[in-house]
Amino acid sequence: MLKEEKTKESHASDTSKEAGRFLQHNYLSAIIVVLVLLAATVILYPKFFGQANRKASSDTKKATMTDPESPKGTAAQRAMDKALANNQVTVLCFHSDTCRPCIEIDAIIEGIKPQFKGKVAFVSVLVNDPKEQSLIQEYEIQMIPTTFIFNKKGEAQKEIGVIPQDKLVSTLEEMVNE
């Protein structure tokens, strides 16, 4: 009888140890999951929700101009200022010469330039040019290619990524004929 009680106590002790290990393992797993979710939230929240708020404010951005006759600023800034001062439809493209989508949008723009000669100003900004950093910051460029299409009033539409050629052509024709 004494032996049976010791066996029961031993079995109960083993069961409680297993239960303790099981709970400890589950708590550890839960803590890891919570930490991963927290880290993902911290990293992704500004990217999705912060970008959306900036994009919404930039979509209807009004162009700011410096004096177009001033030698200040980069060639791109001076070209922008001159086009907007003349109430000209303007395409401002922020890109790199190494990313594939950037090369694609650059080819599309180069292909339609002759069609809009004298009607639309095309301004190209290489994001890896240190001289262009103030313009990049002014327009809050986060991803490339990013293209702003300004109407004659200086109001901009913001497009991120490659714009299909037919969409770009129809948008520009619409703005030129306003």
BAFI-3210 file (N, C-alpha, C; in Angstrom, 3 decimals, decimal comma, padded with zeros to 6 digits):
// residues 178
n [1|2|3|4|5|6|7|8|9|10|11|12|13|14|15|16|17|18|19|20|21|22|23|24|25|26|27|28|29|30|31|32|33|34|35|36|37|38|39|40|41|42|43|44|45|46|47|48|49|50|51|52|53|54|55|56|57|58|59|60|61|62|63|64|65|66|67|68|69|70|71|72|73|74|75|76|77|78|79|80|81|82|83|84|85|86|87|88|89|90|91|92|93|94|95|96|97|98|99|100|101|102|103|104|105|106|107|108|109|110|111|112|113|114|115|116|117|118|119|120|121|122|123|124|125|126|127|128|129|130|131|132|133|134|135|136|137|138|139|140|141|142|143|144|145|146|147|148|149|150|151|152|153|154|155|156|157|158|159|160|161|162|163|164|165|166|167|168|169|170|171|172|173|174|175|176|177|178]
n.u [000,836|001,899|003,800|002,179|001,103|003,416|004,038|001,817|002,185|004,625|003,898|002,025|003,705|005,411|003,531|002,753|005,170|005,477|003,245|003,991|006,270|005,024|003,287|005,226|006,589|004,493|003,991|006,415|006,364|004,106|005,011|007,070|005,594|004,025|006,055|007,098|004,846|004,537|006,945|006,596|004,375|005,417|007,290|005,824|003,502|003,976|004,759|002,517|000,220|001,167|002,319|000,032|-001,340|000,465|000,532|-002,075|-002,115|-000,198|-001,221|-002,847|-001,154|000,065|002,154|005,225|007,060|010,242|011,929|011,917|013,916|016,060|019,368|019,564|019,219|018,777|019,220|016,937|015,095|015,016|013,989|011,471|010,348|010,307|008,563|006,185|005,752|005,072|002,599|002,449|001,722|003,270|005,559|007,024|009,481|010,765|013,437|015,717|018,749|019,188|017,187|014,724|011,877|012,141|013,739|011,986|009,790|011,163|011,777|009,187|008,418|010,375|009,566|007,084|007,608|008,105|005,492|004,293|005,740|006,601|004,180|004,104|006,164|008,926|010,495|013,243|014,442|017,166|017,390|019,658|021,438|023,235|022,811|020,135|018,726|017,229|014,971|013,934|013,293|011,419|009,262|008,696|009,667|009,461|009,439|010,590|009,955|008,591|006,146|005,048|002,357|001,677|-000,978|-002,053|-002,574|-000,833|-001,417|-000,995|-000,954|-000,129|001,813|002,903|005,304|005,362|003,781|001,291|001,704|-000,516|-002,279|-000,775|-000,485|-003,200|-003,878|-002,137|-003,001|-005,584|-005,040|-003,570|-005,497|-007,246]
n.v [-001,188|001,256|001,506|001,851|004,385|005,970|005,635|006,828|009,446|010,019|009,823|011,913|014,031|013,953|014,520|017,119|018,422|018,112|019,551|022,057|022,545|022,531|024,762|026,743|026,629|027,392|030,024|031,212|030,934|032,509|035,009|035,452|035,570|037,860|039,809|039,719|040,533|043,109|044,324|044,152|045,812|048,300|048,711|048,509|050,114|053,024|052,955|052,105|053,523|056,086|056,835|056,871|059,053|061,126|060,879|061,517|064,204|065,125|064,577|066,608|068,658|071,934|073,610|075,022|077,865|079,234|082,259|082,266|083,420|083,461|082,351|080,413|077,126|073,837|072,632|071,197|072,273|074,935|074,561|073,512|075,685|077,649|076,504|076,265|078,934|079,892|078,842|076,221|072,864|070,327|067,669|066,056|063,945|061,742|059,660|056,863|055,873|053,221|051,462|049,129|049,755|052,528|052,976|052,053|053,908|056,186|055,623|055,587|058,263|059,588|058,625|059,884|062,576|064,042|064,261|066,100|068,396|071,676|072,022|070,662|070,580|068,636|067,373|065,914|064,184|062,872|060,711|059,898|061,932|064,133|066,895|067,237|066,785|068,622|069,116|066,545|066,128|068,182|067,291|064,988|062,367|058,944|056,511|055,165|054,826|058,106|060,240|063,482|065,186|068,210|070,489|073,372|075,232|074,655|072,611|069,331|065,875|062,857|060,097|056,861|054,569|052,807|054,504|053,627|054,069|054,886|055,899|058,026|059,649|060,274|061,677|063,880|065,038|065,772|067,697|069,605|070,541|071,893]
n.w [000,000|000,762|-001,154|-003,394|-002,876|-002,995|-005,679|-006,840|-005,907|-007,114|-009,793|-009,925|-009,357|-011,589|-013,590|-012,868|-013,271|-016,037|-016,886|-015,979|-017,587|-020,074|-019,859|-019,472|-021,904|-023,653|-022,746|-023,407|-026,201|-026,762|-025,914|-027,755|-030,161|-029,651|-029,479|-032,105|-033,586|-032,531|-033,360|-036,148|-036,446|-035,625|-037,629|-040,052|-039,807|-040,137|-042,780|-044,288|-043,278|-042,654|-045,104|-046,714|-045,688|-046,254|-048,996|-049,715|-049,034|-050,760|-053,250|-054,142|-054,246|-054,389|-056,539|-055,497|-056,135|-056,925|-057,800|-061,264|-062,773|-061,190|-060,409|-058,525|-057,071|-058,534|-061,934|-062,555|-060,695|-061,567|-064,167|-063,535|-062,131|-064,153|-066,079|-064,597|-063,920|-066,378|-066,689|-067,707|-068,573|-066,710|-066,324|-063,753|-062,956|-060,650|-060,391|-060,859|-062,473|-062,433|-061,546|-062,668|-063,113|-063,177|-065,415|-067,312|-067,116|-067,851|-070,532|-071,595|-071,186|-072,738|-075,211|-075,656|-075,629|-078,133|-079,140|-077,459|-077,654|-076,850|-075,579|-073,176|-070,352|-069,542|-066,784|-065,313|-062,505|-061,004|-058,374|-057,035|-057,220|-055,369|-055,394|-055,811|-053,500|-051,920|-053,473|-053,617|-050,934|-050,595|-052,140|-050,814|-051,468|-051,377|-052,656|-055,774|-059,287|-058,942|-060,081|-060,770|-062,122|-063,272|-063,655|-065,606|-063,651|-061,706|-059,964|-058,743|-059,770|-058,263|-059,058|-058,399|-059,345|-062,512|-065,104|-067,302|-070,812|-072,447|-070,510|-069,452|-071,725|-072,283|-069,937|-070,097|-072,535|-071,813|-069,816|-071,244|-072,969|-071,322]
ca.u [000,000|002,809|004,426|001,183|001,008|004,624|003,909|000,837|002,834|005,649|003,176|001,456|004,825|005,816|002,465|002,820|006,377|005,159|002,311|004,784|007,073|004,088|002,877|006,398|006,811|003,419|004,228|007,554|005,870|003,204|005,839|007,752|004,585|003,688|007,197|007,157|003,736|004,859|007,993|005,985|003,525|006,286|007,944|004,898|002,469|004,264|004,882|001,213|-000,706|001,831|002,462|-001,278|-001,655|001,322|000,140|-003,309|-001,810|000,628|-001,958|-003,384|-000,093|000,216|003,580|005,846|008,053|011,194|012,006|012,452|015,091|017,128|020,284|019,574|018,570|019,336|018,635|015,573|014,263|014,826|013,086|010,135|009,878|010,029|007,359|005,014|005,542|004,434|001,339|002,602|001,584|004,630|005,764|008,213|009,708|011,868|013,814|017,120|019,130|019,527|016,036|014,004|010,678|012,586|014,192|010,776|009,046|011,998|011,575|007,828|008,450|011,158|008,776|005,957|008,069|007,856|004,045|003,890|006,765|006,074|002,933|004,359|007,566|009,322|011,617|013,736|015,265|017,836|017,365|020,982|022,243|023,164|022,331|018,666|018,149|016,204|013,766|013,440|012,658|010,249|008,168|008,530|009,840|009,721|009,635|010,824|009,771|007,442|005,925|004,024|001,878|001,089|-001,809|-001,664|-002,741|000,212|-001,911|-000,331|-001,382|001,060|001,776|004,060|005,480|005,320|002,483|001,126|001,838|-001,816|-002,822|000,002|-000,848|-004,572|-003,842|-001,486|-003,908|-006,680|-004,525|-003,167|-006,716|-008,090]
ca.v [000,000|002,382|001,563|002,416|005,823|006,593|005,613|007,868|010,734|010,171|010,085|013,260|014,953|013,976|015,203|018,564|018,927|018,204|020,665|023,278|022,730|022,853|026,157|027,586|026,644|028,184|031,430|031,645|031,065|033,666|036,218|035,621|036,009|039,252|040,653|039,766|041,393|044,477|044,800|044,326|046,998|049,482|048,877|048,647|051,132|054,284|052,723|052,038|054,560|057,380|057,107|057,204|060,424|062,025|060,794|062,267|065,624|065,453|064,399|067,890|069,600|073,114|073,819|076,214|078,316|080,281|083,160|081,508|084,094|083,333|081,257|079,479|075,839|072,957|072,781|070,670|073,249|076,092|074,145|073,438|077,044|078,335|075,909|076,610|080,382|080,093|078,082|075,114|071,513|069,888|066,320|066,018|062,524|061,382|058,297|056,470|055,281|051,816|050,588|048,755|050,576|053,890|052,938|051,884|055,175|057,115|055,297|056,038|059,732|059,956|058,277|060,798|063,974|064,734|064,487|067,222|069,441|073,035|072,028|070,082|070,590|067,390|067,602|064,654|064,335|061,646|060,733|059,654|063,135|064,858|068,270|067,237|066,377|069,553|068,876|065,233|066,336|069,044|066,489|063,840|061,161|057,750|055,389|055,573|056,189|058,915|061,264|064,489|065,807|069,491|071,153|074,770|075,995|074,237|071,546|068,094|064,502|062,072|058,697|056,089|053,401|053,039|054,943|053,115|055,140|055,414|056,703|059,262|060,463|060,815|062,665|065,092|065,662|066,399|068,898|070,587|071,101|072,554]
ca.w [000,000|000,828|-002,466|-004,304|-002,596|-003,530|-007,133|-007,181|-005,665|-008,149|-011,037|-009,800|-009,446|-013,007|-014,335|-012,595|-013,930|-017,472|-017,041|-015,798|-018,802|-021,145|-019,684|-019,689|-023,364|-024,253|-022,423|-024,208|-027,579|-026,803|-025,809|-029,046|-031,127|-029,333|-029,861|-033,567|-034,018|-032,133|-034,262|-037,473|-036,369|-035,561|-038,923|-041,178|-039,623|-040,822|-044,213|-044,916|-042,868|-042,783|-046,533|-047,255|-045,304|-047,024|-050,396|-049,866|-048,991|-051,912|-054,493|-054,568|-053,893|-055,219|-056,772|-054,932|-057,091|-056,623|-058,939|-062,384|-063,324|-060,203|-060,702|-057,411|-057,277|-059,551|-063,273|-062,483|-059,982|-062,451|-065,248|-062,926|-061,846|-065,415|-066,677|-063,785|-064,045|-067,685|-066,663|-068,642|-068,020|-066,403|-065,793|-062,898|-062,686|-059,760|-060,761|-060,794|-063,758|-062,208|-061,247|-063,893|-063,357|-063,514|-066,809|-068,112|-067,187|-068,603|-071,951|-071,954|-071,261|-073,932|-076,385|-075,886|-075,650|-079,403|-079,289|-076,617|-077,750|-076,746|-074,807|-071,861|-069,911|-068,900|-065,873|-064,786|-061,314|-060,563|-056,909|-056,461|-057,382|-054,089|-055,597|-055,905|-052,221|-051,422|-054,272|-053,188|-049,631|-050,778|-052,675|-049,924|-052,275|-050,583|-053,572|-057,153|-059,772|-058,536|-061,092|-060,526|-063,353|-062,887|-064,658|-065,863|-062,407|-060,777|-059,098|-059,176|-059,526|-057,922|-059,489|-057,956|-060,200|-063,949|-065,618|-068,658|-071,795|-072,864|-069,408|-069,383|-072,904|-072,129|-068,854|-070,609|-073,524|-071,047|-069,141|-072,273|-073,582|-070,304]
c.u [000,872|003,491|003,483|001,079|002,221|004,559|002,934|001,446|003,866|004,997|002,587|002,547|005,309|004,807|002,531|004,074|006,138|004,230|003,054|005,638|006,192|003,659|004,038|006,680|005,754|003,599|005,364|007,135|004,982|003,992|006,553|006,787|004,228|004,818|007,311|006,051|003,995|005,910|007,427|005,110|004,363|006,911|006,944|003,866|002,796|004,312|003,520|000,327|-000,093|001,959|001,121|-001,643|-000,808|000,897|-001,123|-003,023|-000,990|-000,139|-002,498|-002,406|-000,062|001,709|004,052|006,977|009,009|011,192|012,641|013,693|016,295|018,049|020,340|018,863|019,240|018,680|017,193|014,640|013,993|013,875|011,649|009,553|009,495|008,730|006,105|004,719|004,843|003,113|001,340|002,388|003,002|004,621|007,089|008,409|010,958|012,197|015,296|017,476|019,501|018,324|015,219|012,743|011,046|013,016|012,987|009,999|009,830|011,822|010,197|007,814|009,217|010,368|007,641|006,371|007,789|006,385|003,595|004,903|006,117|004,800|003,149|005,847|007,832|010,580|011,974|014,655|015,843|017,977|018,726|021,953|022,133|022,645|020,802|017,970|017,065|014,889|013,120|012,729|011,394|009,036|007,969|008,619|010,260|010,041|009,868|010,384|008,507|007,337|004,801|003,651|001,116|000,221|-001,360|-001,779|-001,665|-000,235|-001,399|-001,132|-000,104|000,841|003,047|004,130|005,418|003,903|002,359|001,103|000,493|-002,458|-002,093|-000,375|-002,231|-004,622|-003,246|-002,367|-005,043|-006,200|-004,120|-004,407|-007,653|-008,297]
c.v [001,238|002,589|002,201|003,922|006,557|006,666|006,691|009,264|011,019|010,514|011,498|014,302|015,078|014,734|016,705|019,173|019,094|019,380|021,992|023,574|023,140|024,329|027,113|027,713|027,516|029,671|031,994|031,859|032,298|034,964|036,488|036,125|037,474|040,190|040,790|040,676|042,859|045,080|045,054|045,579|048,276|049,759|049,209|049,756|052,441|054,114|052,750|053,220|055,949|057,782|057,523|058,639|061,419|062,043|061,627|063,765|066,043|065,357|065,715|069,008|070,751|073,367|075,097|076,607|079,306|081,191|082,430|082,143|083,977|082,167|080,214|078,188|075,048|073,239|072,285|071,668|074,463|075,757|074,058|074,821|077,785|077,817|076,321|078,103|080,713|079,344|076,941|073,784|070,959|068,474|066,341|064,573|062,331|059,920|058,074|055,898|053,812|050,920|050,351|049,579|052,023|053,968|052,824|053,194|056,218|056,882|055,755|057,546|060,187|059,685|059,249|062,266|064,666|065,092|065,748|068,370|070,827|073,142|071,565|070,175|069,277|067,649|066,269|064,925|062,971|061,687|060,476|060,805|063,952|066,286|068,353|066,930|067,330|069,364|067,548|065,351|067,174|068,241|065,174|062,515|060,005|056,545|055,939|054,462|056,825|060,062|062,188|065,077|067,057|070,025|072,607|075,655|075,640|073,182|070,210|066,841|063,722|060,627|058,013|054,833|053,799|053,428|054,369|054,275|055,729|056,271|058,048|060,192|061,066|061,875|063,974|065,796|066,399|067,702|069,988|071,283|071,757|073,999]
c.w [000,000|-000,529|-003,485|-004,115|-003,147|-005,053|-007,582|-007,013|-006,744|-009,485|-011,039|-009,936|-010,889|-013,850|-014,108|-013,226|-015,423|-017,736|-016,912|-017,021|-019,974|-021,075|-019,947|-021,190|-024,061|-023,972|-023,269|-025,665|-027,713|-026,742|-027,132|-030,101|-030,897|-029,751|-031,366|-034,105|-033,687|-033,066|-035,659|-037,500|-036,394|-036,932|-040,022|-041,022|-040,335|-042,345|-044,893|-044,554|-042,964|-044,234|-047,134|-046,913|-046,078|-048,479|-050,622|-049,868|-050,207|-053,224|-055,018|-054,256|-054,898|-055,340|-056,092|-055,856|-056,458|-057,841|-060,119|-063,010|-062,390|-060,559|-059,590|-057,781|-058,385|-060,896|-063,268|-061,791|-060,867|-063,599|-064,739|-062,724|-063,118|-066,041|-065,904|-063,827|-065,354|-067,799|-067,673|-067,908|-067,864|-065,838|-065,040|-062,468|-061,830|-060,026|-060,552|-062,158|-063,608|-061,925|-062,520|-064,130|-063,747|-064,978|-067,731|-068,236|-067,966|-070,108|-072,426|-072,130|-072,503|-075,210|-076,685|-075,954|-076,988|-079,620|-078,541|-076,638|-077,758|-075,916|-073,364|-071,572|-069,188|-068,073|-065,218|-063,598|-060,938|-059,050|-056,282|-056,709|-056,095|-054,226|-055,564|-054,576|-051,714|-052,180|-053,865|-051,842|-049,754|-051,245|-051,927|-050,675|-051,376|-051,471|-054,978|-058,093|-059,200|-059,521|-060,651|-061,875|-062,933|-064,009|-064,792|-064,627|-061,384|-059,784|-059,648|-058,871|-059,260|-058,349|-059,011|-058,805|-061,666|-064,345|-067,025|-069,663|-072,193|-071,778|-069,313|-070,529|-072,718|-071,028|-069,370|-071,635|-072,846|-070,408|-070,142|-072,840|-072,572|-070,636]
res [m|l|k|e|e|k|t|k|e|s|h|a|s|d|t|s|k|e|a|g|r|f|l|q|h|n|y|l|s|a|i|i|v|v|l|v|l|l|a|a|t|v|i|l|y|p|k|f|f|g|q|a|n|r|k|a|s|s|d|t|k|k|a|t|m|t|d|p|e|s|p|k|g|t|a|a|q|r|a|m|d|k|a|l|a|n|n|q|v|t|v|l|c|f|h|s|d|t|c|r|p|c|i|e|i|d|a|i|i|e|g|i|k|p|q|f|k|g|k|v|a|f|v|s|v|l|v|n|d|p|k|e|q|s|l|i|q|e|y|e|i|q|m|i|p|t|t|f|i|f|n|k|k|g|e|a|q|k|e|i|g|v|i|p|q|d|k|l|v|s|t|l|e|e|m|v|n|e]
***
